Amino acid sequence: MYIDTISVSNECQEILSAPSDANFILKEQDVQAINDLRTRIPFPSIHLKNLRILDRNRNIIYDFGYDDIDSDYFSRIVEEIDTSSPHDSLQYIHTYRSSDKIIIGRKIYSSSQLNEHIGYILIYLDETFFSNKLFSNVAFGEESNIMLVRNDGYIISSQDRSLLGKLLDNALLKQIRSNQSSLAKTVYTEYKNEQVVLISAYNEAFDNYLITYFPYHYITDETTKINQKLVLLAFVLITLCICLTLIVYTSIMQPIHQMVEKCNNISYDRLNTAINDPSPDELGFLSRTIDQMLYRIHISNMKQAQNEEQKRSLELSILQYQINTHFLFNTLNSLRVVAQMNSVPILEQGISSLSFLLQQTLVKKQEIIPLSQEIENLNHYFTIQGIRYAGMFDVKYKLENSSLSYEIPRFALQPLAENAIIHGTANANMPITIFIESHFSDNNSLKIVIRDNGCGFNSNETKQTSKKCGSGIGVENVDQRIKLHYGTSYGLSVESHMGEGTICTLTLPRILYEEEQ
C-alpha cells in the first residue's frame, strides 16, 4: 500500500516524467512535495529506515535515510529490481552501521504510458519488521527454523539470523520449488543428516517462499508424551468409574428398584394415587417428582376429555354455520331472480353484488389476493353504495394492467372507498368523482391511490371524533394490516383538506400473487 501510493502519486509521476540527465537536481518544492506525500501515508516510522527514488538513468533524486551500502552493492540491488520486474523485488542488505535491512524495490512506469519506464523506488525496512510479523510466538523446537526465501534461494529473513543474506541449501530449494501455489505444501525430507518436516507457501506477488522446517522427532516425541499421559489418564478414569459404580449401585439402585416395583402397581385408572415418600434424600425427591407427574397426567386427562367435548360442540356449530350460509345464499339468489322477473335491474344488481361480497367474506378465507380480485370486490361494493346514495358519486379507474397481478390484503380498498363516500358526500351539493389509480413508484413499490373531489375533512378533528363514533377504525385497520404483513416501511397515508377532497395512498411491495395450493 505504501509503495503503491507513492509510485502512482501525481508528485512522483511529474518529477520522474520530466527529462533528466546526470546533472539532474531535484527542486526544493519537489522535495517538500515528496516529504508531504510520505508523511500523509500511514506507516510505522520506526520500521521505515530509508526511501529512495531514482530516475530512469538510476540517478538518485530523492533520499531521506541515514544508513546505506556501497555503490557497487547498490548497483546490484537495482539490477535485481530490473530482473524481478514486473514483480516487486525483496532483498536483504547489511548496511554500514551493521544493521540488517530489507529493501522492497519496484520499477516505476508512467501512468499515462504504461510501457514507459520512468524510474525506480526503493524502501528500506528494518528486518525485524518482517521477523516480528512472521515469526513471533512461533516455535517448533530448538532445531527448527522459519525463513522468507526468494525464488533463487536467497534468504531474506530468518529466525536463525546467521542465515540472513545466504543461499538456501540446494536440497531444500529443490523441494520448495515444486510448489508454485499459495497453499501450504508439506513434505518429509532429509536435511543435515536428519529427517525433517518441510512446509512451504509461495507468494506470487514477491516471487518468494515462506518456509519452516523442524525435526520429524518433534512430532513423534510430542505424540509419545501425549500417549503416555492419555494411558495414565484412562487408567485413573477407569478405576474411578468402577468405584463410583459400586457406590451408586449400593446407595441408589436398590431403593430405585423398590420404587419401580411400587410404580408398576399404579394403573391408568389410579393416576390420582401417590407414592408418598417423605424422605429428604434423592430418592424422596424422585418419589415426590413422580407424584407430581402422576397428578399432572391426571389433570391432563381431565382437560383432554373437556377438549373433546368442546371439539364435538364446535363441529356441530360449524355444520350449523354451513347450513345457515347455504340458506342465506339460496335466499339471496331467489330474491335476485324475483327482481329480474319484475324488471328491477338496480335491485337485481344490488342483491347480486351483496351475494358476491358475502361469499368473499364468509366462504373464502384467503388473506392475500391479487389486485384484480380486490378491484372486483370494490366494484360490487360501489354497486351496493350506489343504491344507497342514489347517484351522489361516480367512479373512474386508471390502473396499470401489469399491477393487477400483484398481491394485496383482502378488503384493503373497501374501507378507503367507504371513507371517500362518507366524507366526500357529507355536505356536497353535487355528485363527486372517486378516482382509483395504480402505478409503480421509483423505489420499486406499488402505489394504489383512492382520491375524491368531495368536501374533505380536518384530519385532527377526525382523530378526536373517531374514538366517539367509530369512524376511521377501518382505515386504521388497513394501515396496521399492511405493516404486519410487509413491515413498517409500507402502509397507508391519508391527506385531506376541507373543500378540496381526500387522497388515500397505499404503499405495497411489488410481489406477484401466487395462488395458494
C-alpha positions as CSV (number, residue, x, y, z in Angstrom):
1,M,0.0,0.0,0.0
2,Y,2.8,2.4,0.9
3,I,4.9,1.8,-2.2
4,D,1.8,1.6,-4.4
5,T,0.6,5.1,-3.3
6,I,3.9,6.8,-3.8
7,S,4.6,5.2,-7.2
8,V,1.3,6.4,-8.8
9,S,1.1,9.8,-7.0
10,N,1.0,12.9,-9.1
11,E,4.0,14.3,-7.4
12,C,6.2,11.3,-8.2
13,Q,4.9,10.9,-11.7
14,E,5.5,14.5,-12.6
15,I,9.1,14.5,-11.3
16,L,10.1,11.3,-13.0
17,S,8.4,12.1,-16.3
18,A,10.5,15.2,-16.8
19,P,13.7,14.9,-18.9
20,S,16.6,14.0,-16.7
21,D,20.4,13.8,-17.1
22,A,23.5,13.1,-15.0
23,N,23.3,16.6,-13.5
24,F,19.7,16.4,-12.6
25,I,18.9,18.1,-9.2
26,L,15.5,17.9,-7.5
27,K,14.0,21.2,-6.8
28,E,13.2,22.2,-3.2
29,Q,9.5,22.3,-3.8
30,D,9.6,18.8,-5.3
31,V,11.5,17.5,-2.2
32,Q,8.9,19.1,0.0
33,A,6.1,17.6,-2.1
34,I,7.5,14.1,-1.7
35,N,8.1,14.7,2.1
36,D,4.4,15.7,2.4
37,L,3.3,12.7,0.5
38,R,5.5,10.4,2.6
39,T,4.0,11.7,5.9
40,R,0.4,11.5,4.7
41,I,0.6,7.8,4.1
42,P,0.2,5.8,7.4
43,F,3.2,3.6,8.1
44,P,5.1,2.8,11.3
45,S,8.0,5.2,11.0
46,I,10.1,3.1,13.4
47,H,10.4,0.4,10.7
48,L,10.9,2.7,7.7
49,K,14.7,3.4,7.5
50,N,15.1,4.9,4.1
51,L,13.2,5.9,1.0
52,R,15.0,6.4,-2.3
53,I,13.6,7.4,-5.7
54,L,15.7,7.0,-8.8
55,D,15.2,8.3,-12.3
56,R,15.3,6.1,-15.4
57,N,19.1,6.5,-15.6
58,R,19.5,5.3,-12.0
59,N,20.4,8.7,-10.7
60,I,19.3,9.2,-7.0
61,I,16.9,12.2,-7.0
62,Y,15.4,11.7,-3.5
63,D,16.9,10.1,-0.4
64,F,15.9,10.8,3.2
65,G,17.7,7.9,5.1
66,Y,20.8,8.0,7.3
67,D,22.2,4.5,6.6
68,D,23.4,2.9,3.3
69,I,25.5,0.4,1.4
70,D,28.4,0.9,-1.0
71,S,27.7,2.0,-4.6
72,D,28.6,-1.4,-6.2
73,Y,26.3,-3.2,-3.8
74,F,23.6,-0.7,-4.6
75,S,24.0,-1.2,-8.3
76,R,23.5,-4.9,-7.9
77,I,20.3,-4.2,-5.9
78,V,18.9,-2.1,-8.8
79,E,19.9,-4.7,-11.4
80,E,18.0,-7.3,-9.3
81,I,14.9,-4.9,-9.4
82,D,15.2,-4.9,-13.2
83,T,15.4,-8.7,-13.2
84,S,12.4,-9.2,-10.9
85,S,10.1,-6.8,-12.8
86,P,7.1,-6.8,-13.1
87,H,7.2,-8.4,-9.6
88,D,8.5,-6.3,-6.7
89,S,12.0,-7.1,-5.6
90,L,12.6,-8.2,-2.0
91,Q,16.3,-8.2,-1.0
92,Y,18.3,-8.4,2.2
93,I,21.2,-6.0,2.9
94,H,23.7,-5.4,5.7
95,T,24.5,-1.7,6.0
96,Y,27.5,0.5,7.0
97,R,26.1,0.6,10.6
98,S,26.0,-3.2,10.8
99,S,22.2,-3.3,10.8
100,D,20.0,-5.8,8.9
101,K,17.5,-4.3,6.5
102,I,15.2,-5.5,3.7
103,I,14.8,-3.5,0.5
104,I,11.4,-3.5,-1.4
105,G,12.2,-2.3,-4.9
106,R,10.0,-1.6,-7.9
107,K,10.3,-0.2,-11.3
108,I,8.0,2.8,-11.8
109,Y,6.1,3.2,-15.1
110,S,4.3,6.2,-16.4
111,S,0.6,6.3,-15.5
112,S,-0.2,7.7,-19.0
113,Q,2.2,5.5,-21.0
114,L,2.1,2.1,-19.2
115,N,5.1,0.7,-21.1
116,E,7.3,3.7,-20.5
117,H,9.8,3.1,-17.7
118,I,10.5,6.4,-15.8
119,G,12.3,5.4,-12.6
120,Y,12.7,3.3,-9.5
121,I,11.5,3.4,-5.9
122,L,13.3,1.6,-3.0
123,I,12.0,1.3,0.5
124,Y,14.5,0.3,3.3
125,L,12.7,-1.6,6.1
126,D,14.1,-2.9,9.4
127,E,14.5,-6.7,9.0
128,T,12.8,-7.1,12.4
129,F,9.6,-5.7,10.9
130,F,9.3,-9.0,8.9
131,S,10.6,-11.3,11.6
132,N,8.3,-9.9,14.2
133,K,5.3,-10.1,11.9
134,L,6.1,-13.6,10.5
135,F,8.0,-15.4,13.2
136,S,6.9,-14.0,16.6
137,N,5.4,-16.6,19.0
138,V,6.1,-19.4,16.6
139,A,8.5,-22.2,17.5
140,F,8.8,-25.9,16.8
141,G,11.8,-26.7,18.9
142,E,15.5,-25.7,19.1
143,E,16.4,-27.3,15.7
144,S,13.5,-25.7,13.8
145,N,13.6,-22.5,11.7
146,I,11.2,-20.2,9.8
147,M,12.6,-18.3,6.8
148,L,11.5,-15.9,4.0
149,V,13.3,-17.0,0.8
150,R,13.4,-15.7,-2.7
151,N,12.8,-18.0,-5.6
152,D,16.6,-18.1,-6.3
153,G,17.3,-19.4,-2.8
154,Y,18.4,-16.0,-1.3
155,I,17.4,-15.9,2.4
156,I,15.7,-12.5,3.1
157,S,14.6,-13.1,6.7
158,S,15.1,-15.9,9.2
159,Q,14.6,-16.9,12.8
160,D,18.2,-18.1,12.6
161,R,19.9,-14.7,12.0
162,S,23.2,-16.3,11.0
163,L,21.5,-17.4,7.7
164,L,20.5,-13.8,6.6
165,G,21.8,-13.0,3.2
166,K,22.9,-16.5,2.4
167,L,21.7,-19.1,-0.1
168,L,19.3,-21.9,0.9
169,D,20.5,-25.4,0.9
170,N,20.0,-26.9,-2.6
171,A,18.2,-29.9,-1.3
172,L,15.6,-27.8,0.4
173,L,15.4,-25.4,-2.6
174,K,14.5,-28.2,-4.9
175,Q,11.8,-29.4,-2.6
176,I,10.1,-26.0,-2.3
177,R,10.4,-25.0,-6.0
178,S,8.0,-27.9,-6.8
179,N,5.3,-25.9,-5.0
180,Q,4.1,-22.8,-7.0
181,S,0.8,-22.4,-5.1
182,S,-0.1,-20.0,-2.3
183,L,-1.5,-23.0,-0.4
184,A,0.9,-24.5,2.1
185,K,2.7,-27.7,1.0
186,T,4.1,-30.2,3.5
187,V,6.9,-32.7,2.6
188,Y,9.2,-35.0,4.5
189,T,12.8,-34.8,3.5
190,E,16.4,-35.2,4.9
191,Y,18.3,-32.1,5.9
192,K,21.7,-32.1,7.7
193,N,21.6,-35.9,8.1
194,E,18.2,-35.7,9.9
195,Q,14.6,-36.3,8.9
196,V,12.7,-33.0,8.9
197,V,9.2,-31.8,8.1
198,L,9.3,-29.0,5.4
199,I,6.3,-26.7,5.0
200,S,6.4,-24.0,2.3
201,A,3.9,-21.5,0.7
202,Y,4.6,-19.4,-2.4
203,N,3.9,-15.7,-2.7
204,E,3.4,-14.8,-6.3
205,A,3.4,-11.0,-5.8
206,F,7.0,-11.0,-4.5
207,D,8.1,-14.3,-6.1
208,N,9.3,-15.7,-2.7
209,Y,8.5,-18.5,-0.3
210,L,7.7,-18.7,3.4
211,I,9.4,-21.8,4.7
212,T,9.5,-23.6,8.0
213,Y,11.2,-26.9,8.8
214,F,11.5,-28.8,12.1
215,P,12.8,-32.3,13.0
216,Y,10.4,-35.2,12.5
217,H,11.1,-36.4,16.0
218,Y,9.5,-33.2,17.3
219,I,6.1,-34.7,16.3
220,T,6.9,-38.2,17.4
221,D,8.3,-37.1,20.8
222,E,5.2,-35.0,21.5
223,T,2.9,-37.8,20.4
224,T,4.7,-40.3,22.7
225,K,4.3,-37.9,25.6
226,I,0.6,-37.4,24.8
227,N,0.0,-41.1,24.5
228,Q,1.7,-41.8,27.9
229,K,-0.5,-39.2,29.5
230,L,-3.6,-40.5,27.9
231,V,-2.9,-44.0,29.1
232,L,-2.3,-42.8,32.6
233,L,-5.5,-40.7,32.5
234,A,-7.5,-43.6,31.1
235,F,-6.4,-45.9,33.9
236,V,-7.3,-43.3,36.6
237,L,-10.7,-42.7,35.0
238,I,-11.5,-46.4,34.7
239,T,-10.6,-47.0,38.4
240,L,-12.7,-44.0,39.4
241,C,-15.7,-45.2,37.3
242,I,-15.6,-48.6,38.9
243,C,-15.5,-47.2,42.4
244,L,-18.4,-44.8,41.6
245,T,-20.4,-47.6,40.1
246,L,-20.2,-49.7,43.2
247,I,-21.2,-46.7,45.4
248,V,-24.1,-45.7,43.2
249,Y,-25.4,-49.3,42.9
250,T,-25.2,-49.8,46.7
251,S,-26.8,-46.5,47.8
252,I,-29.2,-45.7,45.0
253,M,-30.1,-48.6,42.7
254,Q,-31.6,-50.8,45.4
255,P,-34.1,-48.1,46.5
256,I,-34.9,-47.3,42.9
257,H,-35.8,-51.0,42.3
258,Q,-38.2,-50.8,45.2
259,M,-39.7,-47.6,43.7
260,V,-40.1,-49.2,40.3
261,E,-42.0,-52.1,41.9
262,K,-44.4,-49.6,43.5
263,C,-44.9,-47.7,40.3
264,N,-45.8,-50.9,38.4
265,N,-48.7,-51.3,40.8
266,I,-50.2,-47.9,39.6
267,S,-52.7,-48.5,36.8
268,Y,-54.2,-46.0,34.3
269,D,-57.4,-45.7,36.4
270,R,-55.5,-44.9,39.6
271,L,-53.4,-41.9,38.5
272,N,-54.6,-39.9,41.4
273,T,-52.7,-42.1,43.8
274,A,-49.2,-41.2,45.2
275,I,-46.1,-43.0,46.5
276,N,-45.9,-40.5,49.4
277,D,-42.3,-40.9,50.3
278,P,-41.3,-38.1,52.7
279,S,-37.6,-38.9,53.0
280,P,-35.3,-35.9,52.4
281,D,-32.7,-37.7,50.2
282,E,-32.6,-38.0,46.5
283,L,-34.9,-41.0,46.4
284,G,-37.5,-39.0,48.3
285,F,-37.1,-36.1,45.8
286,L,-37.6,-38.6,42.9
287,S,-40.7,-40.0,44.6
288,R,-42.3,-36.6,45.0
289,T,-41.4,-35.8,41.4
290,I,-43.2,-38.9,40.3
291,D,-46.2,-38.0,42.4
292,Q,-46.4,-34.6,40.7
293,M,-46.1,-36.2,37.3
294,L,-49.0,-38.6,38.0
295,Y,-51.1,-35.6,39.2
296,R,-50.3,-33.6,36.1
297,I,-51.2,-36.6,33.9
298,H,-54.5,-37.0,35.7
299,I,-55.3,-33.3,35.2
300,S,-54.2,-33.5,31.6
301,N,-56.6,-36.5,31.0
302,M,-59.5,-34.4,32.5
303,K,-58.7,-31.4,30.3
304,Q,-58.4,-33.7,27.2
305,A,-61.9,-35.1,28.0
306,Q,-63.2,-31.5,28.2
307,N,-61.4,-30.5,24.9
308,E,-63.0,-33.5,23.2
309,E,-66.4,-32.3,24.3
310,Q,-65.7,-28.8,23.1
311,K,-64.4,-30.2,19.8
312,R,-67.7,-32.0,19.2
313,S,-69.6,-28.9,20.1
314,L,-67.6,-26.8,17.6
315,E,-68.0,-29.3,14.9
316,L,-71.8,-29.2,15.3
317,S,-71.6,-25.3,15.3
318,I,-69.6,-25.4,12.1
319,L,-72.1,-27.7,10.4
320,Q,-74.9,-25.4,11.5
321,Y,-73.0,-22.4,10.2
322,Q,-72.5,-24.1,6.8
323,I,-76.3,-24.8,6.7
324,N,-77.1,-21.2,7.6
325,T,-74.7,-19.8,5.0
326,H,-76.1,-22.1,2.3
327,F,-79.6,-21.0,3.2
328,L,-78.5,-17.3,3.1
329,F,-77.1,-17.6,-0.5
330,N,-80.1,-19.5,-1.7
331,T,-82.4,-16.8,-0.3
332,L,-80.4,-14.0,-2.0
333,N,-80.4,-15.9,-5.3
334,S,-84.2,-16.3,-5.1
335,L,-84.6,-12.5,-4.4
336,R,-82.3,-11.7,-7.3
337,V,-84.5,-13.9,-9.7
338,V,-87.6,-12.2,-8.4
339,A,-86.0,-8.7,-9.0
340,Q,-85.0,-9.9,-12.5
341,M,-88.6,-11.2,-13.3
342,N,-90.1,-7.9,-12.1
343,S,-87.6,-5.8,-14.2
344,V,-85.9,-4.1,-11.3
345,P,-82.3,-4.1,-12.5
346,I,-81.0,-1.8,-9.7
347,L,-82.3,-4.3,-7.1
348,E,-81.0,-7.2,-9.1
349,Q,-77.5,-5.7,-9.3
350,G,-77.5,-4.8,-5.6
351,I,-78.6,-8.3,-4.5
352,S,-76.0,-9.9,-6.9
353,S,-73.2,-7.6,-5.5
354,L,-74.3,-8.3,-1.9
355,S,-74.2,-12.1,-2.6
356,F,-70.8,-11.8,-4.1
357,L,-69.4,-9.8,-1.2
358,L,-70.9,-12.1,1.4
359,Q,-69.4,-15.1,-0.4
360,Q,-66.0,-13.3,-0.3
361,T,-66.4,-12.6,3.4
362,L,-68.0,-15.8,4.7
363,V,-66.7,-18.5,2.4
364,K,-63.3,-17.6,1.0
365,K,-60.6,-17.3,3.7
366,Q,-57.6,-16.1,1.7
367,E,-56.0,-13.1,3.4
368,I,-53.9,-12.2,0.3
369,I,-55.5,-11.9,-3.2
370,P,-54.5,-10.3,-6.5
371,L,-55.3,-6.6,-7.1
372,S,-57.7,-7.6,-9.9
373,Q,-59.9,-9.6,-7.5
374,E,-59.8,-6.7,-5.0
375,I,-60.9,-4.3,-7.7
376,E,-63.8,-6.7,-8.5
377,N,-64.8,-6.7,-4.8
378,L,-64.7,-2.8,-4.9
379,N,-66.9,-2.7,-8.0
380,H,-69.6,-4.8,-6.2
381,Y,-69.3,-2.5,-3.1
382,F,-69.8,0.6,-5.3
383,T,-72.8,-1.1,-6.8
384,I,-74.4,-1.5,-3.4
385,Q,-73.5,2.0,-2.2
386,G,-74.8,3.4,-5.5
387,I,-78.3,2.2,-4.5
388,R,-78.0,3.8,-1.1
389,Y,-76.5,7.2,-2.2
390,A,-78.6,7.4,-5.5
391,G,-76.1,8.9,-7.9
392,M,-74.2,11.0,-5.4
393,F,-70.8,9.7,-6.7
394,D,-69.2,8.5,-9.8
395,V,-66.1,6.1,-10.0
396,K,-63.3,6.3,-12.6
397,Y,-60.4,3.9,-12.8
398,K,-56.8,4.4,-14.1
399,L,-55.0,1.1,-13.4
400,E,-51.8,-0.2,-14.9
401,N,-52.6,-3.6,-16.4
402,S,-49.4,-5.1,-15.1
403,S,-50.2,-4.1,-11.5
404,L,-53.4,-6.2,-11.4
405,S,-51.3,-9.4,-11.0
406,Y,-49.6,-8.1,-7.7
407,E,-50.8,-9.1,-4.3
408,I,-52.8,-7.0,-1.8
409,P,-54.5,-7.9,1.6
410,R,-58.2,-8.7,1.0
411,F,-60.7,-5.8,1.6
412,A,-57.8,-3.3,1.9
413,L,-59.6,-0.8,-0.5
414,Q,-63.2,-1.1,0.7
415,P,-62.6,1.0,4.0
416,L,-60.9,3.6,1.9
417,A,-63.8,3.7,-0.6
418,E,-66.3,3.9,2.3
419,N,-64.2,6.8,3.7
420,A,-64.3,8.6,0.4
421,I,-68.1,8.2,0.1
422,I,-69.0,9.2,3.7
423,H,-66.7,12.3,3.9
424,G,-66.9,13.3,0.2
425,T,-70.7,13.4,0.1
426,A,-71.3,14.7,3.6
427,N,-72.1,18.3,2.7
428,A,-71.8,18.1,-1.1
429,N,-74.3,19.9,-3.2
430,M,-73.4,18.0,-6.4
431,P,-72.1,14.5,-7.2
432,I,-68.5,13.8,-6.5
433,T,-66.0,11.7,-8.5
434,I,-63.9,8.9,-6.9
435,F,-60.7,8.1,-8.8
436,I,-59.0,4.7,-8.4
437,E,-55.4,4.6,-9.7
438,S,-52.4,2.3,-9.5
439,H,-48.8,2.7,-10.6
440,F,-45.3,1.7,-9.8
441,S,-43.0,4.1,-7.9
442,D,-39.3,4.8,-8.4
443,N,-38.4,2.9,-5.2
444,N,-39.8,-0.4,-6.6
445,S,-43.1,-0.3,-4.7
446,L,-46.7,-0.5,-5.8
447,K,-48.8,2.7,-5.2
448,I,-52.6,2.5,-5.1
449,V,-54.4,5.8,-4.8
450,I,-58.1,6.5,-3.9
451,R,-58.9,10.2,-4.2
452,D,-62.1,12.2,-4.5
453,N,-63.0,15.8,-5.2
454,G,-65.6,15.9,-2.3
455,C,-65.8,18.1,0.8
456,G,-62.8,16.7,2.5
457,F,-62.3,16.8,6.3
458,N,-60.0,18.1,9.0
459,S,-57.5,15.3,9.9
460,N,-57.1,16.4,13.6
461,E,-60.9,16.7,14.2
462,T,-61.4,13.2,12.7
463,K,-58.9,11.6,15.1
464,Q,-60.8,13.1,18.0
465,T,-64.3,12.1,16.8
466,S,-63.2,8.6,15.7
467,K,-62.9,7.5,19.3
468,K,-66.5,8.5,20.0
469,C,-68.4,7.5,16.8
470,G,-66.1,4.7,15.5
471,S,-65.3,6.4,12.2
472,G,-61.8,5.8,10.9
473,I,-61.4,2.4,12.5
474,G,-61.4,0.6,9.2
475,V,-58.9,3.0,7.7
476,E,-56.5,2.5,10.7
477,N,-57.1,-1.3,10.4
478,V,-55.9,-1.2,6.8
479,D,-52.6,0.5,7.8
480,Q,-52.0,-1.9,10.6
481,R,-52.6,-5.0,8.4
482,I,-50.2,-3.8,5.7
483,K,-47.5,-3.1,8.3
484,L,-48.0,-6.5,9.9
485,H,-47.7,-8.2,6.5
486,Y,-44.9,-6.3,4.9
487,G,-43.1,-4.2,7.5
488,T,-43.2,-0.6,8.8
489,S,-41.8,0.9,5.5
490,Y,-45.2,0.1,3.9
491,G,-48.7,1.2,4.8
492,L,-51.4,3.9,4.3
493,S,-51.1,7.7,4.2
494,V,-54.2,10.0,4.2
495,E,-54.2,13.6,3.1
496,S,-57.4,15.7,3.2
497,H,-58.3,19.4,3.3
498,M,-61.7,21.0,3.8
499,G,-63.3,21.8,0.5
500,E,-60.5,20.1,-1.6
501,G,-61.1,16.4,-1.2
502,T,-59.2,13.5,0.2
503,I,-56.2,11.4,-1.1
504,C,-55.6,7.9,0.4
505,T,-52.3,6.3,-0.8
506,L,-51.5,2.6,-0.2
507,T,-47.8,1.7,-0.5
508,L,-47.2,-2.1,-1.1
509,P,-44.2,-4.1,-2.1
510,R,-44.1,-5.5,-5.7
511,I,-44.9,-9.1,-5.0
512,L,-46.6,-11.2,-7.7
513,Y,-49.6,-13.1,-6.5
514,E,-49.2,-16.9,-6.3
515,E,-52.4,-18.8,-5.7
516,E,-52.4,-20.9,-2.5
517,Q,-52.4,-24.6,-3.0
